[in-house]
Amino acid sequence: ELRSNQVQLPSVPDVAWKVRRVVDRDDSSATEVASAVSADPAMAAKLVRSCNSPLYRGFSDVRNVREAVVRLGMRTTRQLVTVFAMREVFKTRRAALQKEMEQLWRHSREVAALCWVLADHATRIDPEEALLAGLLHDIGVVPVLVQAEHHVNLFADDRNLHHAIDELRADVGCAVLENWAFPKAFVEAVRHAEDWHHECRETAPQLVDVVIVAQLHSMIGSSQNEGLPAFDQVPAWRRLGELELNASRSLQLLSEARERV
């Protein structure tokens, strides 16, 4: 189905798509971006609330969406709206599969928070961009779970479902982000998110490096920890050399990321 373009891929929520189109224009204004956000009252409320949170708060609270856009800047506004909109993508109609979807969302949020912290501490990558890459790194699992709704007998055994996820998550995820017209760096982060030995050609750390190291950190102390390579065997870890990662430093980063979640 994937090879013949018959897989039903999730669509970008309307408000996120409209905001991205406005921000990507060279002549867009804060007023136009605010208007696009305000078309979804719930999204507008989330953006203002986030802008007034300790992470973004200035000397005084913002009172409306336009003030929030001015304070955050257009790029951060675009990233936050996309992040908020993604929550609606991680849903399915079957209760049993919704548990899988909720677990996927929690994992994606944790990896996203770790990406923000890693980018902020060790790279020149925009932390908000890194956060979005972390949130999207497993987006390919969503269509697999949605397909599982229509093949109940095939996926009645959890082992079959998880095997399908392992086999398809990268290819389907890349197809989703290409369908959404995301930049190549995000697609590469999805393609290699669990490729621990992936080597980049660029000398500076890339989004994919941040996602790989965030993934490894998210698995510390979990059942997935078995069989993982040591950090010093992972090229992405070496490229984030400024972190000088060790056990205590890793725990500190995990703690900081979980506070952000």
C-alpha positions in Angstrom: 0.0 0.0 0.0 2.9 2.4 0.8 4.7 1.7 -2.4 1.5 2.3 -4.4 0.6 5.5 -2.5 -2.6 3.9 -1.1 -1.8 4.4 2.6 -4.0 7.1 4.1 -1.6 9.6 5.6 -2.7 12.0 8.3 -3.2 15.6 7.2 -1.8 18.7 8.9 -4.5 20.3 11.0 -5.9 23.3 9.2 -4.7 26.0 11.6 -1.1 24.7 11.6 -1.1 24.5 7.8 -2.5 28.1 7.5 0.0 29.5 10.0 2.9 27.8 8.3 1.9 29.2 4.9 1.6 32.7 6.3 4.9 32.6 8.2 6.7 31.2 5.1 5.8 34.2 3.1 8.4 37.0 2.9 5.9 39.8 3.3 3.8 38.4 6.2 3.1 40.4 9.3 2.4 39.6 13.0 -1.2 40.7 12.4 -1.7 38.2 9.6 -0.1 35.4 11.6 -2.3 36.3 14.6 -5.4 36.3 12.3 -4.5 32.7 11.1 -4.1 31.5 14.7 -7.3 33.2 15.9 -9.3 31.2 13.3 -9.0 28.4 15.9 -10.0 29.8 19.3 -8.6 26.9 21.3 -5.3 27.2 19.5 -5.3 31.0 20.2 -5.9 30.4 23.9 -3.0 27.8 24.0 -0.6 30.2 22.3 -1.4 33.1 24.7 -1.1 30.8 27.7 2.2 29.5 26.5 3.5 33.0 25.9 2.6 33.9 29.5 4.4 30.8 30.9 7.8 31.1 32.7 9.6 30.0 29.6 8.5 33.0 27.4 7.1 35.5 29.9 8.4 39.1 29.6 7.9 41.9 32.2 4.1 41.7 31.7 1.6 39.2 30.4 0.4 39.4 26.8 -3.3 40.1 26.4 -4.0 38.9 22.9 -2.8 36.7 20.1 -1.0 39.5 18.2 1.0 40.4 21.3 1.9 36.8 21.7 3.1 36.5 18.1 5.2 39.7 18.5 6.8 38.4 21.7 7.4 34.9 20.4 8.4 35.8 16.9 6.9 34.2 13.8 9.2 31.1 13.7 8.5 30.2 17.3 4.8 30.9 16.8 4.8 28.5 13.8 6.6 25.8 15.7 4.3 26.0 18.8 1.1 26.0 16.7 2.4 22.9 14.9 3.3 21.2 18.3 -0.2 22.0 19.7 -1.9 20.8 16.5 0.0 17.5 16.5 -1.9 16.3 19.6 -5.0 15.9 17.4 -3.1 13.6 15.0 -2.3 11.1 17.8 -5.8 9.7 18.0 -7.6 6.5 16.9 -11.2 5.2 17.3 -10.4 1.9 18.9 -9.9 1.9 22.7 -7.2 -0.7 22.7 -5.2 1.1 20.0 -5.8 4.4 21.7 -3.7 3.1 24.6 -0.9 2.5 22.1 -1.4 6.0 20.7 -1.3 7.6 24.2 1.9 5.8 25.0 3.3 7.0 21.7 2.3 10.6 22.5 4.0 10.4 25.9 7.2 9.0 24.4 7.2 11.7 21.7 6.7 14.4 24.2 9.6 13.2 26.3 11.9 12.9 23.3 10.8 16.4 22.2 11.7 17.9 25.6 15.0 16.1 25.5 15.7 17.5 22.0 15.0 21.0 23.3 17.4 20.6 26.1 20.1 19.0 24.0 19.8 21.7 21.2 19.9 24.4 23.8 23.0 23.1 25.6 25.1 21.7 22.8 24.2 23.1 19.3 23.3 26.2 17.4 20.0 24.5 16.3 16.9 26.4 17.3 15.6 24.6 20.4 12.0 25.0 19.2 12.9 23.4 15.9 14.6 20.5 17.7 11.5 20.1 19.9 9.3 19.8 16.9 11.7 17.2 15.3 11.5 15.2 18.5 7.7 15.3 18.6 7.6 14.1 15.0 10.3 11.4 15.1 7.7 8.6 15.4 4.9 10.2 13.3 5.1 7.1 11.0 3.6 5.0 13.8 0.3 6.9 13.6 -0.8 5.6 10.2 0.3 2.1 11.2 -2.0 2.2 14.2 -4.8 3.7 12.1 -4.4 0.9 9.5 -4.6 -1.6 12.4 -8.1 -0.4 13.0 -9.1 -1.9 9.6 -7.1 -5.2 10.0 -8.2 -6.3 13.5 -7.5 -10.0 12.9 -4.0 -9.4 11.6 -3.0 -7.2 14.5 -4.9 -9.0 17.3 -1.5 -10.3 18.4 0.6 -7.4 19.9 3.8 -8.9 18.4 2.4 -8.6 14.9 1.5 -4.9 15.6 4.9 -4.0 17.1 6.7 -5.9 14.2 4.8 -3.8 11.7 5.6 -0.6 13.6 9.3 -1.5 13.7 9.4 -2.3 9.9 7.3 0.7 8.7 7.8 3.6 11.1 10.7 5.2 9.2 9.4 4.8 5.7 5.8 5.9 6.6 7.1 8.7 8.7 9.2 10.1 5.9 6.2 9.8 3.6 4.1 11.8 6.1 6.6 14.7 6.4 7.2 14.8 2.7 3.5 15.0 2.2 3.4 17.8 4.7 6.2 19.6 2.8 8.6 19.6 5.9 12.2 20.5 5.3 14.7 17.7 4.5 16.3 18.0 7.9 13.1 16.8 9.6 12.7 13.9 7.1 16.2 12.8 7.8 15.6 12.9 11.6 12.6 10.6 11.1 14.5 8.3 8.7 17.4 7.8 11.1 15.9 8.3 14.6 16.7 4.7 15.6 19.8 4.3 13.5 22.4 4.5 16.3 25.4 4.3 14.0 24.2 6.9 11.5 26.9 9.2 10.2 26.2 12.7 8.9 28.3 14.4 6.2 28.1 17.8 7.8 30.6 18.8 10.5 28.1 20.7 12.7 25.5 18.8 14.7 22.2 18.3 12.8 18.6 17.7 13.9 19.0 14.0 13.3 22.0 13.9 15.8 19.8 15.6 18.4 16.9 13.2 17.9 19.2 10.1 18.1 20.8 11.2 21.4 17.4 12.2 22.8 16.0 8.8 21.9 18.9 7.1 23.7 18.3 9.2 26.8 14.6 8.5 26.8 15.4 4.7 27.0 17.7 5.0 30.0 16.2 2.8 32.8 13.4 1.5 30.5 12.8 -2.0 29.2 14.2 -0.8 25.9 17.6 -0.2 27.5 18.8 -3.7 26.7 21.0 -4.0 23.6 21.5 -0.3 23.2 25.0 0.8 22.2 27.2 2.7 24.7 27.1 6.5 24.2 30.7 6.7 23.0 29.9 4.2 20.2 27.2 6.5 18.8 28.5 9.1 16.2 25.6 11.5 17.0 26.7 11.6 20.6 30.3 12.4 19.6 29.0 15.2 17.4 27.4 16.8 20.5 30.8 16.8 22.2 30.2 20.0 24.0 27.9 18.2 26.4 30.7 16.0 27.9 28.0 13.4 28.6 28.4 11.0 31.5 26.0 9.2 33.7 25.3 12.1 36.1 25.1 14.6 33.3 22.7 12.4 31.4 20.5 12.2 34.5 20.6 16.0 34.9 19.5 16.4 31.3 16.7 13.9 31.8 15.5 15.7 34.9 15.5 19.1 33.0 13.6 17.6 30.1 11.0 16.0 32.3 10.4 19.4 34.0 9.7 20.8 30.5 7.2 18.0 29.7 
